[in-house]
Amino acid sequence: MGDTTMKVDSETRDRFAALAAARGQSVRAYLAELAIEEENQFKLRKATQVFREVTTKEGIAEAFDAAFPDDAPTTAPARRRAARGRAA
């Protein structure tokens, strides 16, 4: 991969340098790691949003359990039995 030059103000450059030094990294290594971390956080936020949208749909848990009966949590039946036992 080739190198490129980015222009930032000296205050930003100094902040990056200080952060990199605190981690024992070069600015290049720090920025590369920072980019990966930010990409991962973006993907995680998006996945969380989609997860929340999907899990609020009526019957989704039951449909999932029906589609993947062998993958159902082992604690779920115990919770259901316990809930029924308390209601009785």
N, CA, C and O atoms as a MOPAC input file, in Angstrom:
PM7 MOZYME 1SCF
protein

 N      0.84800 1    -1.16700 1     0.00000 1
 C      0.00000 1     0.00000 1     0.00000 1
 C      0.89800 1     1.23600 1     0.00000 1
 O      1.88200 1     1.30500 1     0.73600 1
 N      0.54900 1     2.18700 1    -0.82100 1
 C      1.35800 1     3.39300 1    -0.91500 1
 C      1.06200 1     4.38300 1     0.19600 1
 O      0.01900 1     4.33000 1     0.84900 1
 N      2.00000 1     5.27500 1     0.38800 1
 C      1.83500 1     6.33000 1     1.38700 1
 C      1.14200 1     7.52500 1     0.76100 1
 O      1.15700 1     7.70600 1    -0.45700 1
 N      0.53900 1     8.33200 1     1.60700 1
 C     -0.07700 1     9.57500 1     1.17200 1
 C      0.14800 1    10.62100 1     2.25200 1
 O      0.56700 1    10.29900 1     3.36300 1
 N     -0.12700 1    11.84800 1     1.92600 1
 C      0.04500 1    12.94700 1     2.87900 1
 C     -1.31000 1    13.56100 1     3.16900 1
 O     -2.11700 1    13.78600 1     2.26800 1
 N     -1.54200 1    13.82500 1     4.44100 1
 C     -2.76500 1    14.51000 1     4.85500 1
 C     -2.35700 1    15.80000 1     5.55100 1
 O     -1.36900 1    15.84100 1     6.28300 1
 N     -3.12100 1    16.83600 1     5.31500 1
 C     -2.82300 1    18.10200 1     5.97900 1
 C     -3.79900 1    18.29500 1     7.13100 1
 O     -5.01500 1    18.24500 1     6.94900 1
 N     -3.24800 1    18.51500 1     8.31200 1
 C     -4.03700 1    18.84600 1     9.49300 1
 C     -3.34900 1    20.01400 1    10.17500 1
 O     -2.16000 1    20.25600 1     9.96300 1
 N     -4.09200 1    20.72900 1    10.98600 1
 C     -3.46600 1    21.84200 1    11.69900 1
 C     -2.48600 1    21.30200 1    12.72900 1
 O     -2.56300 1    20.13600 1    13.11400 1
 N     -1.58200 1    22.13400 1    13.16700 1
 C     -0.51700 1    21.68700 1    14.07800 1
 C     -1.06900 1    21.21700 1    15.41900 1
 O     -0.49600 1    20.31700 1    16.03400 1
 N     -2.15500 1    21.79900 1    15.87900 1
 C     -2.75000 1    21.36200 1    17.14800 1
 C     -3.24300 1    19.91300 1    17.03800 1
 O     -3.01800 1    19.10700 1    17.94100 1
 N     -3.90700 1    19.59300 1    15.93900 1
 C     -4.39600 1    18.23000 1    15.72400 1
 C     -3.22500 1    17.26800 1    15.58800 1
 O     -3.24000 1    16.18200 1    16.16700 1
 N     -2.21800 1    17.66000 1    14.83100 1
 C     -1.01900 1    16.83000 1    14.68600 1
 C     -0.39900 1    16.54300 1    16.04600 1
 O     -0.03200 1    15.40400 1    16.33500 1
 N     -0.28100 1    17.56400 1    16.87700 1
 C      0.31400 1    17.38600 1    18.19900 1
 C     -0.54000 1    16.48300 1    19.08700 1
 O     -0.01000 1    15.69400 1    19.87000 1
 N     -1.84700 1    16.60100 1    18.96400 1
 C     -2.73700 1    15.73400 1    19.75000 1
 C     -2.57800 1    14.28200 1    19.32800 1
 O     -2.49600 1    13.39300 1    20.17600 1
 N     -2.53300 1    14.03400 1    18.00900 1
 C     -2.30200 1    12.67300 1    17.52700 1
 C     -0.95000 1    12.15000 1    18.00500 1
 O     -0.84200 1    10.99900 1    18.42700 1
 N      0.06500 1    12.98100 1    17.94000 1
 C      1.40800 1    12.56200 1    18.36300 1
 C      1.41700 1    12.20600 1    19.84700 1
 O      2.02800 1    11.21400 1    20.24300 1
 N      0.73900 1    13.01500 1    20.67400 1
 C      0.70100 1    12.75200 1    22.11000 1
 C     -0.05500 1    11.45500 1    22.40800 1
 O      0.37200 1    10.65900 1    23.24500 1
 N     -1.16900 1    11.25100 1    21.72500 1
 C     -1.93800 1    10.02300 1    21.93000 1
 C     -1.14600 1     8.79400 1    21.49100 1
 O     -1.14500 1     7.76700 1    22.16900 1
 N     -0.47700 1     8.91400 1    20.35700 1
 C      0.33400 1     7.79500 1    19.86600 1
 C      1.47000 1     7.49300 1    20.83300 1
 O      1.73100 1     6.33100 1    21.14300 1
 N      2.13800 1     8.52200 1    21.30400 1
 C      3.25500 1     8.33200 1    22.23100 1
 C      2.78900 1     7.67700 1    23.53000 1
 O      3.48500 1     6.82600 1    24.08300 1
 N      1.62500 1     8.06800 1    24.01200 1
 C      1.08800 1     7.49200 1    25.24300 1
 C      0.83000 1     5.99800 1    25.09000 1
 O      0.85400 1     5.25500 1    26.07100 1
 N      0.58500 1     5.56600 1    23.87100 1
 C      0.36100 1     4.14700 1    23.59900 1
 C      1.63200 1     3.44000 1    23.15400 1
 O      1.63000 1     2.23400 1    22.91100 1
 N      2.71500 1     4.19800 1    23.04900 1
 C      3.96600 1     3.60300 1    22.59100 1
 C      3.94200 1     3.27600 1    21.10500 1
 O      4.58000 1     2.31900 1    20.66600 1
 N      3.20800 1     4.06800 1    20.33000 1
 C      3.06800 1     3.82600 1    18.90200 1
 C      3.54600 1     5.03500 1    18.10600 1
 O      3.66300 1     6.14600 1    18.62300 1
 N      3.81200 1     4.77900 1    16.85100 1
 C      4.04800 1     5.89000 1    15.92900 1
 C      2.69000 1     6.47800 1    15.57800 1
 O      1.65800 1     5.83700 1    15.77200 1
 N      2.69700 1     7.69700 1    15.06200 1
 C      1.44200 1     8.31500 1    14.64200 1
 C      0.81800 1     7.48400 1    13.52400 1
 O     -0.39900 1     7.30500 1    13.49400 1
 N      1.62800 1     6.98000 1    12.61800 1
 C      1.12900 1     6.14400 1    11.52600 1
 C      0.39500 1     4.92000 1    12.06500 1
 O     -0.71300 1     4.61300 1    11.62400 1
 N      1.00800 1     4.22400 1    13.01500 1
 C      0.39300 1     3.02300 1    13.59200 1
 C     -0.86400 1     3.38500 1    14.38400 1
 O     -1.86900 1     2.67600 1    14.32700 1
 N     -0.79700 1     4.47800 1    15.11300 1
 C     -1.95500 1     4.91000 1    15.88800 1
 C     -3.14700 1     5.23000 1    14.98100 1
 O     -4.27000 1     4.80200 1    15.25000 1
 N     -2.89500 1     5.98300 1    13.90600 1
 C     -3.97900 1     6.34100 1    13.00100 1
 C     -4.55100 1     5.11300 1    12.29400 1
 O     -5.75900 1     5.03500 1    12.07100 1
 N     -3.70400 1     4.16700 1    11.94400 1
 C     -4.18700 1     2.93800 1    11.31600 1
 C     -5.08800 1     2.17200 1    12.28200 1
 O     -6.14800 1     1.68400 1    11.89000 1
 N     -4.67200 1     2.06600 1    13.53300 1
 C     -5.46900 1     1.38100 1    14.55300 1
 C     -6.76000 1     2.14400 1    14.82600 1
 O     -7.82200 1     1.54100 1    14.97800 1
 N     -6.66800 1     3.44700 1    14.88800 1
 C     -7.84200 1     4.28500 1    15.12900 1
 C     -8.87200 1     4.11400 1    14.01200 1
 O    -10.07000 1     4.03800 1    14.28200 1
 N     -8.42200 1     4.05400 1    12.78300 1
 C     -9.33400 1     3.86900 1    11.65300 1
 C    -10.06600 1     2.53600 1    11.76500 1
 O    -11.27400 1     2.47100 1    11.53400 1
 N     -9.34700 1     1.47600 1    12.11700 1
 C     -9.96500 1     0.16000 1    12.27600 1
 C    -10.98100 1     0.18600 1    13.41800 1
 O    -12.08800 1    -0.33300 1    13.27300 1
 N    -10.61800 1     0.78000 1    14.53800 1
 C    -11.53300 1     0.86500 1    15.67600 1
 C    -12.79400 1     1.64000 1    15.31300 1
 O    -13.89500 1     1.23900 1    15.69100 1
 N    -12.64700 1     2.73100 1    14.59300 1
 C    -13.80900 1     3.53300 1    14.19900 1
 C    -14.70000 1     2.77300 1    13.22500 1
 O    -15.92500 1     2.84300 1    13.32400 1
 N    -14.09500 1     2.04500 1    12.28200 1
 C    -14.88200 1     1.22300 1    11.37000 1
 C    -15.67100 1     0.17000 1    12.14100 1
 O    -16.84900 1    -0.05500 1    11.86400 1
 N    -15.02600 1    -0.46800 1    13.10200 1
 C    -15.69900 1    -1.48700 1    13.90600 1
 C    -16.83700 1    -0.89100 1    14.72200 1
 O    -17.90400 1    -1.49600 1    14.82200 1
 N    -16.62900 1     0.27200 1    15.30300 1
 C    -17.68200 1     0.92800 1    16.08300 1
 C    -18.86400 1     1.30200 1    15.19600 1
 O    -20.01700 1     1.16100 1    15.60500 1
 N    -18.58400 1     1.78100 1    13.98300 1
 C    -19.64500 1     2.12000 1    13.04500 1
 C    -20.47000 1     0.88000 1    12.71100 1
 O    -21.70000 1     0.92800 1    12.72800 1
 N    -19.79800 1    -0.22500 1    12.40900 1
 C    -20.48500 1    -1.47000 1    12.07900 1
 C    -21.28200 1    -1.98900 1    13.27100 1
 O    -22.39400 1    -2.48900 1    13.09900 1
 N    -20.73400 1    -1.87800 1    14.46000 1
 C    -21.43300 1    -2.32200 1    15.65900 1
 C    -22.68300 1    -1.48600 1    15.91000 1
 O    -23.73100 1    -2.03000 1    16.25900 1
 N    -22.58200 1    -0.16600 1    15.73400 1
 C    -23.75700 1     0.69100 1    15.90300 1
 C    -24.84700 1     0.31500 1    14.89300 1
 O    -26.02700 1     0.25800 1    15.24000 1
 N    -24.45000 1     0.06100 1    13.65500 1
 C    -25.40900 1    -0.31800 1    12.62100 1
 C    -26.04100 1    -1.66900 1    12.95900 1
 O    -27.25700 1    -1.82700 1    12.85100 1
 N    -25.23400 1    -2.63400 1    13.36300 1
 C    -25.76400 1    -3.95200 1    13.71800 1
 C    -26.70900 1    -3.85200 1    14.91100 1
 O    -27.73300 1    -4.53400 1    14.94500 1
 N    -26.38400 1    -3.02200 1    15.87600 1
 C    -27.24500 1    -2.82200 1    17.04300 1
 C    -28.57800 1    -2.22900 1    16.62300 1
 O    -29.62700 1    -2.64700 1    17.11300 1
 N    -28.54400 1    -1.26300 1    15.72200 1
 C    -29.78100 1    -0.64300 1    15.23000 1
 C    -30.65500 1    -1.68400 1    14.53400 1
 O    -31.85700 1    -1.75200 1    14.79000 1
 N    -30.06900 1    -2.48600 1    13.66400 1
 C    -30.83300 1    -3.51000 1    12.95000 1
 C    -31.36700 1    -4.54700 1    13.93700 1
 O    -32.51800 1    -4.96800 1    13.82600 1
 N    -30.54400 1    -4.96300 1    14.89700 1
 C    -30.97300 1    -5.93100 1    15.90500 1
 C    -32.18900 1    -5.41000 1    16.66500 1
 O    -33.16100 1    -6.13900 1    16.86400 1
 N    -32.13400 1    -4.16300 1    17.08400 1
 C    -33.25100 1    -3.58400 1    17.83900 1
 C    -34.51500 1    -3.51100 1    16.99500 1
 O    -35.61500 1    -3.75100 1    17.49200 1
 N    -34.35600 1    -3.18000 1    15.72300 1
 C    -35.52600 1    -3.12400 1    14.84200 1
 C    -36.14500 1    -4.51300 1    14.68000 1
 O    -37.36400 1    -4.66800 1    14.76100 1
 N    -35.31600 1    -5.50200 1    14.45400 1
 C    -35.80700 1    -6.85600 1    14.20900 1
 C    -36.44100 1    -7.45000 1    15.45800 1
 O    -37.50100 1    -8.06900 1    15.37700 1
 N    -35.81100 1    -7.27100 1    16.60100 1
 C    -36.30600 1    -7.91800 1    17.81600 1
 C    -37.57900 1    -7.30000 1    18.36700 1
 O    -38.20300 1    -7.86700 1    19.26300 1
 N    -37.97000 1    -6.15700 1    17.85000 1
 C    -39.22900 1    -5.56200 1    18.31600 1
 C    -40.42000 1    -6.05800 1    17.51000 1
 O    -41.56400 1    -5.75700 1    17.85000 1
 N    -40.16900 1    -6.80900 1    16.45400 1
 C    -41.27200 1    -7.31900 1    15.63600 1
 C    -42.00600 1    -8.42600 1    16.37300 1
 O    -41.39100 1    -9.27300 1    17.02100 1
 N    -43.31700 1    -8.40800 1    16.26600 1
 C    -44.18900 1    -9.38400 1    16.91000 1
 C    -43.84900 1   -10.80400 1    16.44900 1
 O    -43.78300 1   -11.06600 1    15.24800 1
 N    -43.63600 1   -11.71300 1    17.39200 1
 C    -43.42200 1   -13.12700 1    17.09200 1
 C    -42.03300 1   -13.49600 1    16.62400 1
 O    -41.80800 1   -14.64500 1    16.24500 1
 N    -41.09000 1   -12.56600 1    16.63500 1
 C    -39.75600 1   -12.86700 1    16.09500 1
 C    -39.03900 1   -13.92000 1    16.93400 1
 O    -38.37400 1   -14.79100 1    16.37300 1
 N    -39.15100 1   -13.86700 1    18.24600 1
 C    -38.47500 1   -14.85100 1    19.09900 1
 C    -39.03100 1   -16.24200 1    18.85600 1
 O    -38.27800 1   -17.21300 1    18.77900 1
 N    -40.34300 1   -16.33900 1    18.73600 1
 C    -40.97200 1   -17.64000 1    18.48700 1
 C    -40.59500 1   -18.17000 1    17.10500 1
 O    -40.35700 1   -19.36700 1    16.94400 1
 N    -40.54200 1   -17.29900 1    16.12400 1
 C    -40.15200 1   -17.71500 1    14.76900 1
 C    -38.70500 1   -18.19700 1    14.75200 1
 O    -38.38100 1   -19.17700 1    14.08200 1
 N    -37.84500 1   -17.51300 1    15.48300 1
 C    -36.44700 1   -17.92600 1    15.54800 1
 C    -36.33200 1   -19.29400 1    16.22000 1
 O    -35.63100 1   -20.17600 1    15.72300 1
 N    -37.01500 1   -19.46800 1    17.34100 1
 C    -36.97600 1   -20.75600 1    18.04100 1
 C    -37.50000 1   -21.88000 1    17.16000 1
 O    -36.96700 1   -22.98900 1    17.18600 1
 N    -38.53900 1   -21.60100 1    16.38000 1
 C    -39.09200 1   -22.62100 1    15.48900 1
 C    -38.13300 1   -22.95100 1    14.35700 1
 O    -38.02400 1   -24.10800 1    13.95200 1
 N    -37.44000 1   -21.94600 1    13.84600 1
 C    -36.50700 1   -22.15600 1    12.73600 1
 C    -35.23100 1   -22.85600 1    13.18600 1
 O    -34.61600 1   -23.59200 1    12.41300 1
 N    -34.83300 1   -22.62800 1    14.43200 1
 C    -33.59000 1   -23.19200 1    14.95700 1
 C    -33.84800 1   -23.88000 1    16.30000 1
 O    -33.35000 1   -23.42300 1    17.32800 1
 N    -34.60500 1   -24.95000 1    16.30500 1
 C    -34.98200 1   -25.57100 1    17.58500 1
 C    -33.79100 1   -26.10800 1    18.37100 1
 O    -33.83000 1   -26.13600 1    19.60200 1
 N    -32.74800 1   -26.52700 1    17.69200 1
 C    -31.58300 1   -27.06900 1    18.39800 1
 C    -30.69700 1   -25.98200 1    18.98200 1
 O    -29.80000 1   -26.27500 1    19.77200 1
 N    -30.93500 1   -24.72800 1    18.60200 1
 C    -30.10200 1   -23.62300 1    19.06800 1
 C    -30.76000 1   -22.79200 1    20.15800 1
 O    -30.20900 1   -21.77400 1    20.57700 1
 N    -31.90500 1   -23.20400 1    20.61200 1
 C    -32.60200 1   -22.45000 1    21.65500 1
 C    -31.77700 1   -22.48200 1    22.93900 1
 O    -31.14300 1   -23.49200 1    23.24500 1
 N    -31.78200 1   -21.39300 1    23.68100 1
 C    -31.02900 1   -21.35800 1    24.93500 1
 C    -31.51600 1   -22.42900 1    25.90500 1
 O    -32.71400 1   -22.69600 1    25.99700 1
 N    -30.59400 1   -23.02700 1    26.61400 1
 C    -30.96800 1   -24.09100 1    27.54700 1
 C    -31.68500 1   -23.52900 1    28.76700 1
 O    -32.42000 1   -24.26000 1    29.43200 1
 N    -31.49300 1   -22.26200 1    29.07500 1
 C    -32.12100 1   -21.67800 1    30.26100 1
 C    -33.53800 1   -21.20900 1    29.99700 1
 O    -34.28700 1   -20.99500 1    30.95000 1
 N    -33.93800 1   -21.04100 1    28.74700 1
 C    -35.27300 1   -20.51900 1    28.44500 1
 C    -36.38100 1   -21.42800 1    28.96900 1
 O    -37.30600 1   -20.92600 1    29.60800 1
 N    -36.33700 1   -22.75200 1    28.73000 1
 C    -37.41000 1   -23.59500 1    29.26500 1
 C    -37.49600 1   -23.54100 1    30.78600 1
 O    -38.59100 1   -23.56800 1    31.34800 1
 N    -36.36200 1   -23.46700 1    31.44800 1
 C    -36.36700 1   -23.39700 1    32.90600 1
 C    -37.05000 1   -22.11500 1    33.37100 1
 O    -37.79200 1   -22.12300 1    34.35300 1
 N    -36.80300 1   -21.02700 1    32.67200 1
 C    -37.44800 1   -19.76600 1    33.03400 1
 C    -38.94000 1   -19.84800 1    32.81000 1
 O    -39.72100 1   -19.34900 1    33.62100 1
 N    -39.35000 1   -20.48000 1    31.70700 1
 C    -40.77600 1   -20.61200 1    31.43600 1
 C    -41.46000 1   -21.45900 1    32.51000 1
 O    -42.54700 1   -21.12100 1    32.98000 1
 N    -40.81300 1   -22.56000 1    32.89100 1
 C    -41.38400 1   -23.42500 1    33.92400 1
 C    -41.46800 1   -22.66200 1    35.24000 1
 O    -42.46400 1   -22.75100 1    35.95700 1
 N    -40.41300 1   -21.91100 1    35.55100 1
 C    -40.40600 1   -21.16900 1    36.80500 1
 C    -41.50900 1   -20.10900 1    36.79700 1
 O    -42.17200 1   -19.88900 1    37.81100 1
 N    -41.70000 1   -19.46100 1    35.65500 1
 C    -42.73500 1   -18.43300 1    35.56500 1
 C    -44.10900 1   -19.06200 1    35.71900 1
 O    -44.97400 1   -18.50000 1    36.39200 1
 N    -44.32400 1   -20.22200 1    35.10300 1
 C    -45.61300 1   -20.90000 1    35.24300 1
 C    -45.83300 1   -21.34000 1    36.67400 1
 O    -46.95000 1   -21.26500 1    37.18500 1
 N    -44.77700 1   -21.79900 1    37.32400 1
 C    -44.87600 1   -22.26800 1    38.70400 1
 C    -45.26500 1   -21.13400 1    39.65000 1
 O    -46.02700 1   -21.35100 1    40.59300 1
 N    -44.75600 1   -19.94400 1    39.41000 1
 C    -45.09500 1   -18.79400 1    40.26000 1
 C    -46.52400 1   -18.34900 1    40.02300 1
 O    -47.20100 1   -17.90000 1    40.94800 1
 N    -46.98400 1   -18.47200 1    38.79100 1
 C    -48.32700 1   -18.00900 1    38.47300 1
 C    -49.39000 1   -18.94500 1    39.04200 1
 O    -50.51600 1   -18.51800 1    39.29500 1
 N    -49.05200 1   -20.19300 1    39.24200 1
 C    -50.03300 1   -21.17800 1    39.70900 1
 C    -50.40600 1   -20.98800 1    41.15600 1
 O    -51.22100 1   -21.74200 1    41.68800 1

